[in-house]
Amino acid sequence: SWGSFDVWIGGDLNGSDEGERVDMEGRIASAMPMIEFYVANHHGSRYSSSEAFLEAIQPDFCAISCGYENPYGHPHPEALARMEVWTSEIYRTDLSGTITVIVDDDGSYSISTEDGRHH
């Protein structure tokens, strides 16, 4: 957090109990605050960014860290669709390169990407 600006970086956190996975997103969702900036859990995999988790955090914008043409298919269309319920501002490192977020003391922020996208 910086002032009134909050970011979530959950690493490889899962949001599904399918197979050998454990739904950690569901376990912590009720304790999560609303945030401005969501760095997608598990690179935007099919088993992350659950509806319950996204409803809890209600992000203003999302960033997905994933490699270009990665062998895992990240981000997965299902995860993208869940994120799009909350925001149309979804930035992806595989498409835009480096994503830079600058936050001012008053909580206002600006976003820029390596490919020239700005907000």
OpenMM code with the backbone's topology and positions (N, CA, C; nanometers):
from openmm import Vec3, app, unit

residues = "SER TRP GLY SER PHE ASP VAL TRP ILE GLY GLY ASP LEU ASN GLY SER ASP GLU GLY GLU ARG VAL ASP MET GLU GLY ARG ILE ALA SER ALA MET PRO MET ILE GLU PHE TYR VAL ALA ASN HIS HIS GLY SER ARG TYR SER SER SER GLU ALA PHE LEU GLU ALA ILE GLN PRO ASP PHE CYS ALA ILE SER CYS GLY TYR GLU ASN PRO TYR GLY HIS PRO HIS PRO GLU ALA LEU ALA ARG MET GLU VAL TRP THR SER GLU ILE TYR ARG THR ASP LEU SER GLY THR ILE THR VAL ILE VAL ASP ASP ASP GLY SER TYR SER ILE SER THR GLU ASP GLY ARG HIS HIS".split()
positions = [
    Vec3(0.0839, -0.1189, 0.0000),
    Vec3(0.0000, 0.0000, 0.0000),
    Vec3(0.0874, 0.1239, 0.0000),
    Vec3(0.0373, 0.2265, -0.0645),
    Vec3(0.0994, 0.3584, -0.0608),
    Vec3(-0.0151, 0.4585, -0.0504),
    Vec3(-0.0283, 0.5220, 0.0639),
    Vec3(-0.1418, 0.6106, 0.0858),
    Vec3(-0.2706, 0.5307, 0.0730),
    Vec3(-0.3591, 0.5762, -0.0143),
    Vec3(-0.4858, 0.5066, -0.0342),
    Vec3(-0.4808, 0.4074, -0.1504),
    Vec3(-0.3621, 0.3853, -0.2066),
    Vec3(-0.3445, 0.2954, -0.3205),
    Vec3(-0.2988, 0.1591, -0.2701),
    Vec3(-0.3720, 0.0535, -0.3088),
    Vec3(-0.3385, -0.0818, -0.2654),
    Vec3(-0.3129, -0.1715, -0.3845),
    Vec3(-0.2138, -0.2580, -0.3709),
    Vec3(-0.1782, -0.3551, -0.4752),
    Vec3(-0.1764, -0.4941, -0.4131),
    Vec3(-0.2156, -0.5927, -0.4913),
    Vec3(-0.2096, -0.7332, -0.4490),
    Vec3(-0.1168, -0.8078, -0.5439),
    Vec3(-0.0159, -0.8750, -0.4865),
    Vec3(0.0742, -0.9611, -0.5623),
    Vec3(0.0741, -1.0956, -0.4910),
    Vec3(-0.0019, -1.1902, -0.5438),
    Vec3(-0.0208, -1.3185, -0.4763),
    Vec3(0.0621, -1.4330, -0.5312),
    Vec3(0.1516, -1.4057, -0.6239),
    Vec3(0.2366, -1.5123, -0.6774),
    Vec3(0.1551, -1.6216, -0.7445),
    Vec3(0.1817, -1.7459, -0.7104),
    Vec3(0.1157, -1.8605, -0.7732),
    Vec3(-0.0068, -1.9094, -0.6958),
    Vec3(-0.0727, -1.8203, -0.6252),
    Vec3(-0.1922, -1.8554, -0.5490),
    Vec3(-0.2989, -1.9154, -0.6404),
    Vec3(-0.3645, -2.0208, -0.5939),
    Vec3(-0.4688, -2.0903, -0.6701),
    Vec3(-0.6073, -2.0511, -0.6229),
    Vec3(-0.7047, -2.0649, -0.7141),
    Vec3(-0.8439, -2.0367, -0.6822),
    Vec3(-0.9352, -2.1520, -0.7167),
    Vec3(-0.8825, -2.2742, -0.7111),
    Vec3(-0.9616, -2.3911, -0.7494),
    Vec3(-0.9176, -2.5117, -0.6679),
    Vec3(-1.0132, -2.5967, -0.6352),
    Vec3(-0.9831, -2.7228, -0.5678),
    Vec3(-0.9709, -2.8378, -0.6661),
    Vec3(-0.9691, -2.8077, -0.7963),
    Vec3(-0.9645, -2.9121, -0.8989),
    Vec3(-0.8315, -2.9873, -0.8940),
    Vec3(-0.8399, -3.1187, -0.9088),
    Vec3(-0.7187, -3.2013, -0.9081),
    Vec3(-0.6462, -3.1924, -0.7755),
    Vec3(-0.5171, -3.1686, -0.7792),
    Vec3(-0.4367, -3.1581, -0.6578),
    Vec3(-0.4270, -3.0156, -0.6058),
    Vec3(-0.4993, -2.9247, -0.6659),
    Vec3(-0.4933, -2.7842, -0.6272),
    Vec3(-0.5731, -2.7594, -0.4991),
    Vec3(-0.5336, -2.6555, -0.4279),
    Vec3(-0.6054, -2.6118, -0.3087),
    Vec3(-0.6503, -2.4683, -0.3322),
    Vec3(-0.7779, -2.4404, -0.3134),
    Vec3(-0.8349, -2.3082, -0.3370),
    Vec3(-0.7967, -2.2119, -0.2255),
    Vec3(-0.6791, -2.1531, -0.2371),
    Vec3(-0.6348, -2.0561, -0.1376),
    Vec3(-0.7057, -1.9219, -0.1541),
    Vec3(-0.7380, -1.8849, -0.2787),
    Vec3(-0.8104, -1.7592, -0.3000),
    Vec3(-0.9425, -1.7599, -0.2241),
    Vec3(-1.0150, -1.8699, -0.2334),
    Vec3(-1.1428, -1.8807, -0.1648),
    Vec3(-1.1288, -1.8736, -0.0140),
    Vec3(-1.0193, -1.9271, 0.0369),
    Vec3(-0.9972, -1.9268, 0.1817),
    Vec3(-0.9679, -1.7878, 0.2367),
    Vec3(-0.9079, -1.7004, 0.1553),
    Vec3(-0.8716, -1.5678, 0.2056),
    Vec3(-0.9633, -1.4561, 0.1546),
    Vec3(-1.0520, -1.4864, 0.0615),
    Vec3(-1.1342, -1.3823, -0.0029),
    Vec3(-1.2089, -1.2947, 0.0975),
    Vec3(-1.2675, -1.3543, 0.1990),
    Vec3(-1.3484, -1.2757, 0.2929),
    Vec3(-1.2641, -1.1784, 0.3754),
    Vec3(-1.1342, -1.2008, 0.3827),
    Vec3(-1.0453, -1.1123, 0.4587),
    Vec3(-0.9786, -1.0063, 0.3707),
    Vec3(-1.0032, -1.0111, 0.2401),
    Vec3(-0.9353, -0.9208, 0.1472),
    Vec3(-1.0047, -0.7856, 0.1388),
    Vec3(-0.9258, -0.6773, 0.1343),
    Vec3(-0.9840, -0.5446, 0.1113),
    Vec3(-1.0025, -0.5215, -0.0387),
    Vec3(-1.0761, -0.4197, -0.0744),
    Vec3(-1.0821, -0.3779, -0.2144),
    Vec3(-0.9472, -0.3137, -0.2475),
    Vec3(-0.9002, -0.3342, -0.3697),
    Vec3(-0.7694, -0.2821, -0.4085),
    Vec3(-0.7787, -0.2117, -0.5433),
    Vec3(-0.6786, -0.1327, -0.5726),
    Vec3(-0.6724, -0.0667, -0.7023),
    Vec3(-0.6045, -0.1556, -0.8062),
    Vec3(-0.4947, -0.2196, -0.7692),
    Vec3(-0.4077, -0.2875, -0.8652),
    Vec3(-0.3916, -0.4352, -0.8287),
    Vec3(-0.4384, -0.5204, -0.9173),
    Vec3(-0.4297, -0.6655, -0.8987),
    Vec3(-0.3286, -0.7237, -0.9968),
    Vec3(-0.2204, -0.7798, -0.9447),
    Vec3(-0.1278, -0.8566, -1.0281),
    Vec3(-0.1821, -0.9987, -1.0254),
    Vec3(-0.2301, -1.0452, -1.1387),
    Vec3(-0.3036, -1.1717, -1.1466),
    Vec3(-0.2268, -1.2877, -1.0836),
    Vec3(-0.2974, -1.3603, -0.9995),
    Vec3(-0.2398, -1.4797, -0.9391),
    Vec3(-0.2062, -1.5830, -1.0462),
    Vec3(-0.1003, -1.6551, -1.0254),
    Vec3(-0.0564, -1.7669, -1.1102),
    Vec3(-0.0580, -1.7344, -1.2605),
    Vec3(-0.0111, -1.6130, -1.2934),
    Vec3(0.0061, -1.5710, -1.4335),
    Vec3(-0.1241, -1.5726, -1.5134),
    Vec3(-0.2380, -1.5651, -1.4440),
    Vec3(-0.3666, -1.5683, -1.5133),
    Vec3(-0.4051, -1.7081, -1.5583),
    Vec3(-0.3656, -1.8087, -1.4809),
    Vec3(-0.3999, -1.9466, -1.5174),
    Vec3(-0.5502, -1.9705, -1.5049),
    Vec3(-0.5969, -2.0773, -1.5654),
    Vec3(-0.7387, -2.1154, -1.5596),
    Vec3(-0.7854, -2.1312, -1.4152),
    Vec3(-0.6941, -2.1712, -1.3274),
    Vec3(-0.7298, -2.2052, -1.1896),
    Vec3(-0.7036, -2.0912, -1.0914),
    Vec3(-0.6912, -1.9695, -1.1425),
    Vec3(-0.6678, -1.8547, -1.0555),
    Vec3(-0.7682, -1.7449, -1.0880),
    Vec3(-0.7625, -1.6376, -1.0094),
    Vec3(-0.8518, -1.5232, -1.0289),
    Vec3(-0.9979, -1.5680, -1.0257),
    Vec3(-1.0326, -1.6363, -0.9174),
    Vec3(-1.1687, -1.6886, -0.9030),
    Vec3(-1.2700, -1.5755, -0.8889),
    Vec3(-1.3944, -1.6059, -0.9177),
    Vec3(-1.5005, -1.5067, -0.9061),
    Vec3(-1.5099, -1.4524, -0.7635),
    Vec3(-1.5012, -1.5409, -0.6638),
    Vec3(-1.5121, -1.4974, -0.5241),
    Vec3(-1.3973, -1.4042, -0.4867),
    Vec3(-1.2769, -1.4351, -0.5311),
    Vec3(-1.1610, -1.3529, -0.4993),
    Vec3(-1.1720, -1.2159, -0.5660),
    Vec3(-1.2063, -1.2145, -0.6945),
    Vec3(-1.2189, -1.0875, -0.7668),
    Vec3(-1.3325, -1.0027, -0.7108),
    Vec3(-1.4416, -1.0657, -0.6707),
    Vec3(-1.5515, -0.9906, -0.6104),
    Vec3(-1.5068, -0.9253, -0.4797),
    Vec3(-1.4210, -0.9932, -0.4048),
    Vec3(-1.3715, -0.9381, -0.2782),
    Vec3(-1.2791, -0.8192, -0.3015),
    Vec3(-1.1882, -0.8284, -0.3989),
    Vec3(-1.0891, -0.7223, -0.4175),
    Vec3(-1.1352, -0.6107, -0.5114),
    Vec3(-1.2264, -0.6397, -0.6031),
    Vec3(-1.2825, -0.5420, -0.6970),
    Vec3(-1.1759, -0.4495, -0.7563),
    Vec3(-1.0812, -0.5047, -0.8317),
    Vec3(-0.9682, -0.4242, -0.8796),
    Vec3(-1.0072, -0.3190, -0.9827),
    Vec3(-0.9362, -0.2052, -0.9771),
    Vec3(-0.9526, -0.1013, -1.0791),
    Vec3(-0.8813, -0.1419, -1.2078),
    Vec3(-0.7670, -0.2089, -1.1937),
    Vec3(-0.6959, -0.2594, -1.3105),
    Vec3(-0.6130, -0.3805, -1.2722),
    Vec3(-0.5768, -0.4583, -1.3727),
    Vec3(-0.5036, -0.5835, -1.3529),
    Vec3(-0.3793, -0.5854, -1.4412),
    Vec3(-0.2786, -0.6539, -1.3931),
    Vec3(-0.1599, -0.6819, -1.4737),
    Vec3(-0.1361, -0.8320, -1.4691),
    Vec3(-0.1016, -0.8870, -1.5821),
    Vec3(-0.0734, -1.0306, -1.5893),
    Vec3(0.0701, -1.0473, -1.6358),
    Vec3(0.1495, -1.1104, -1.5511),
    Vec3(0.2889, -1.1367, -1.5836),
    Vec3(0.2979, -1.2744, -1.6485),
    Vec3(0.3275, -1.2749, -1.7790),
    Vec3(0.3396, -1.4015, -1.8513),
    Vec3(0.4278, -1.3812, -1.9744),
    Vec3(0.4945, -1.4865, -2.0137),
    Vec3(0.5836, -1.4790, -2.1281),
    Vec3(0.5099, -1.4906, -2.2603),
    Vec3(0.5672, -1.4314, -2.3633),
    Vec3(0.5095, -1.4367, -2.4972),
    Vec3(0.5067, -1.5809, -2.5467),
    Vec3(0.3908, -1.6248, -2.5946),
    Vec3(0.3699, -1.7604, -2.6448),
    Vec3(0.4217, -1.8663, -2.5470),
    Vec3(0.3947, -1.8460, -2.4166),
    Vec3(0.4414, -1.9403, -2.3152),
    Vec3(0.3717, -2.0750, -2.3326),
    Vec3(0.4367, -2.1841, -2.2973),
    Vec3(0.3809, -2.3180, -2.3198),
    Vec3(0.2601, -2.3521, -2.2324),
    Vec3(0.2310, -2.2697, -2.1319),
    Vec3(0.1190, -2.2971, -2.0415),
    Vec3(-0.0115, -2.2343, -2.0881),
    Vec3(-0.0047, -2.1488, -2.1884),
    Vec3(-0.1247, -2.0821, -2.2374),
    Vec3(-0.1743, -1.9712, -2.1474),
    Vec3(-0.0864, -1.9166, -2.0628),
    Vec3(-0.1235, -1.8055, -1.9758),
    Vec3(-0.1228, -1.6755, -2.0540),
    Vec3(-0.2169, -1.5885, -2.0297),
    Vec3(-0.3314, -1.6055, -1.9412),
    Vec3(-0.4410, -1.6865, -2.0104),
    Vec3(-0.5180, -1.7566, -1.9315),
    Vec3(-0.6243, -1.8408, -1.9842),
    Vec3(-0.7492, -1.7560, -2.0111),
    Vec3(-0.8193, -1.7833, -2.1210),
    Vec3(-0.9410, -1.7055, -2.1530),
    Vec3(-1.0439, -1.7018, -2.0397),
    Vec3(-1.0571, -1.8101, -1.9632),
    Vec3(-1.1541, -1.8109, -1.8530),
    Vec3(-1.1142, -1.7107, -1.7445),
    Vec3(-0.9855, -1.7039, -1.7122),
    Vec3(-0.9381, -1.6082, -1.6112),
    Vec3(-0.9549, -1.4654, -1.6625),
    Vec3(-0.9229, -1.4430, -1.7888),
    Vec3(-0.9412, -1.3102, -1.8484),
    Vec3(-1.0876, -1.2673, -1.8417),
    Vec3(-1.1781, -1.3575, -1.8735),
    Vec3(-1.3210, -1.3257, -1.8701),
    Vec3(-1.3649, -1.2887, -1.7281),
    Vec3(-1.3122, -1.3576, -1.6283),
    Vec3(-1.3477, -1.3241, -1.4892),
    Vec3(-1.2944, -1.1858, -1.4525),
    Vec3(-1.1727, -1.1526, -1.4949),
    Vec3(-1.1165, -1.0206, -1.4657),
    Vec3(-1.1944, -0.9107, -1.5371),
    Vec3(-1.2390, -0.9384, -1.6587),
    Vec3(-1.3112, -0.8388, -1.7380),
    Vec3(-1.4458, -0.8014, -1.6772),
    Vec3(-1.4980, -0.8822, -1.5865),
    Vec3(-1.6205, -0.8457, -1.5144),
    Vec3(-1.5946, -0.7207, -1.4301),
    Vec3(-1.4707, -0.7055, -1.3785),
    Vec3(-1.4388, -0.5969, -1.2872),
    Vec3(-1.3689, -0.4802, -1.3536),
    Vec3(-1.2960, -0.5038, -1.4621),
    Vec3(-1.2240, -0.3936, -1.5262),
    Vec3(-1.1921, -0.4259, -1.6717),
    Vec3(-1.1910, -0.3234, -1.7527),
    Vec3(-1.1472, -0.3391, -1.8913),
    Vec3(-0.9981, -0.3072, -1.9039),
    Vec3(-0.9396, -0.2584, -1.7943),
    Vec3(-0.7970, -0.2247, -1.7940),
    Vec3(-0.7161, -0.3462, -1.7491),
    Vec3(-0.6785, -0.4278, -1.8462),
    Vec3(-0.5970, -0.5462, -1.8183),
    Vec3(-0.4701, -0.5343, -1.9009),
    Vec3(-0.3583, -0.5304, -1.8328),
    Vec3(-0.2279, -0.5161, -1.8962),
    Vec3(-0.1567, -0.6508, -1.8912),
    Vec3(-0.0892, -0.6850, -1.9998),
    Vec3(-0.0220, -0.8157, -2.0097),
    Vec3(0.1226, -0.7966, -2.0533),
    Vec3(0.2145, -0.8572, -1.9798),
    Vec3(0.3554, -0.8425, -2.0159),
    Vec3(0.3881, -0.9124, -2.1474),
    Vec3(0.3132, -1.0169, -2.1841),
    Vec3(0.3419, -1.0860, -2.3103),
    Vec3(0.3069, -0.9998, -2.4306),
    Vec3(0.2162, -0.9046, -2.4143),
    Vec3(0.1753, -0.8179, -2.5240),
    Vec3(0.2371, -0.6785, -2.5154),
    Vec3(0.2532, -0.6272, -2.3929),
    Vec3(0.2957, -0.4886, -2.3759),
    Vec3(0.4332, -0.4713, -2.3139),
    Vec3(0.4975, -0.5783, -2.2746),
    Vec3(0.6286, -0.5652, -2.2101),
    Vec3(0.6142, -0.5133, -2.0680),
    Vec3(0.7131, -0.4376, -2.0252),
    Vec3(0.7179, -0.3855, -1.8889),
    Vec3(0.5990, -0.2939, -1.8611),
    Vec3(0.5386, -0.3130, -1.7441),
    Vec3(0.4255, -0.2315, -1.6995),
    Vec3(0.4746, -0.1479, -1.5810),
    Vec3(0.4623, -0.0172, -1.5921),
    Vec3(0.5085, 0.0726, -1.4864),
    Vec3(0.3882, 0.1458, -1.4277),
    Vec3(0.3780, 0.1429, -1.2951),
    Vec3(0.2723, 0.2136, -1.2239),
    Vec3(0.3391, 0.3134, -1.1311),
    Vec3(0.3029, 0.4397, -1.1463),
    Vec3(0.3559, 0.5448, -1.0599),
    Vec3(0.2403, 0.5957, -0.9746),
    Vec3(0.2616, 0.5936, -0.8424),
    Vec3(0.1577, 0.6341, -0.7477),
    Vec3(0.2031, 0.7604, -0.6762),
    Vec3(0.1161, 0.8611, -0.6746),
    Vec3(0.1443, 0.9861, -0.6039),
    Vec3(0.0995, 0.9748, -0.4589),
    Vec3(0.1453, 1.0670, -0.3768),
    Vec3(0.1119, 1.0661, -0.2341),
    Vec3(-0.0374, 1.0689, -0.2081),
    Vec3(-0.1152, 1.1290, -0.2991),
    Vec3(-0.2596, 1.1390, -0.2792),
    Vec3(-0.3347, 1.0135, -0.3262),
    Vec3(-0.2616, 0.9109, -0.3725),
    Vec3(-0.3252, 0.7868, -0.4175),
    Vec3(-0.3571, 0.7851, -0.5648),
    Vec3(-0.3408, 0.8980, -0.6337),
    Vec3(-0.3627, 0.8968, -0.7783),
    Vec3(-0.2469, 0.8218, -0.8436),
    Vec3(-0.2715, 0.7695, -0.9623),
    Vec3(-0.1685, 0.6882, -1.0257),
    Vec3(-0.1730, 0.7019, -1.1769),
    Vec3(-0.0610, 0.6652, -1.2374),
    Vec3(-0.0538, 0.6585, -1.3828),
    Vec3(0.0111, 0.5255, -1.4191),
    Vec3(-0.0268, 0.4746, -1.5351),
    Vec3(0.0220, 0.3458, -1.5827),
    Vec3(0.0815, 0.3673, -1.7212),
    Vec3(0.1965, 0.3084, -1.7452),
    Vec3(0.2535, 0.3097, -1.8795),
    Vec3(0.3147, 0.1729, -1.9079),
    Vec3(0.3239, 0.1404, -2.0346),
    Vec3(0.3807, 0.0123, -2.0733),
    Vec3(0.4917, 0.0341, -2.1754),
    Vec3(0.5722, -0.0682, -2.1902),
    Vec3(0.6845, -0.0630, -2.2829),
    Vec3(0.6407, -0.0386, -2.4263),
    Vec3(0.5201, -0.0847, -2.4618),
    Vec3(0.4714, -0.0648, -2.5986),
    Vec3(0.4000, 0.0688, -2.6175),
    Vec3(0.4032, 0.1543, -2.5159),
    Vec3(0.3497, 0.2898, -2.5293),
    Vec3(0.2071, 0.3100, -2.4825),
    Vec3(0.1436, 0.2096, -2.4276),
    Vec3(0.0079, 0.2246, -2.3744),
    Vec3(0.0142, 0.3070, -2.2452),
    Vec3(-0.0766, 0.4029, -2.2304),
    Vec3(-0.0773, 0.4913, -2.1115),
    Vec3(-0.2176, 0.5037, -2.0554),
    Vec3(-0.2221, 0.5257, -1.9245),
    Vec3(-0.3499, 0.5574, -1.8581),
    Vec3(-0.3219, 0.6619, -1.7525),
] * unit.nanometer
topology = app.Topology()
chain = topology.addChain("A")
for resn in residues:
    res = topology.addResidue(resn, chain)
    for name in ("N", "CA", "C"):
        topology.addAtom(name, app.Element.getBySymbol(name[0]), res)
